[in-house]
Amino acid sequence: MKIMAVDLGDARTGLAVCDRTEFLASPVGVIHDRVFESILNKVAIATKEYDVKKVVVGYPVNMNGTVGERAEKCERFAEALRARVEIPVVLWDERSTTVSAHNILNETDTRGRKRKEVIDEVAATLILESYLAWRKNHPDQD
């Protein structure tokens, strides 16, 4: 099944999609927008464009497991997206994905403007990879 991951940000929202075999997660772009409704519309359009059957929204809970302002915004986003698309939308714990994305970009020596352009889609890809690994190890819990 093709699945899309969304890394919701204030100015940029990263997107990643896996192949039908759920083996390979790939970045597919960044939505440069700050308007909640506009981002919702663009993600809904992307679900049709990439023919995905599920959306995974990164859920940035705090390291101690509490839900902060960012996580609440992602909850609102997932709920609003559920009303716009006819496929499942789930929240997925994304603790440390942005840190991991920065580490990957450090390893590839990606700096400056290029780094800003790709960090969100790298984070979305990591969110999706984490979700796919979970699905592979928990096939009966999805």
Secondary structure, DSSP 8 states (H G I E B T S, - for coil): --EEEEE--SSEEEEEEE-TTS--EEEEEEEE---HHHHHHHHHHHHHHTT-SEEEEEE---TTS---HHHHHHHHHHHHHHHH-SS-EEEEE-TTHHHHHHHHHHHTT--HHHHHHHHHHHHHHHHHHHHHHHHHH-TT--
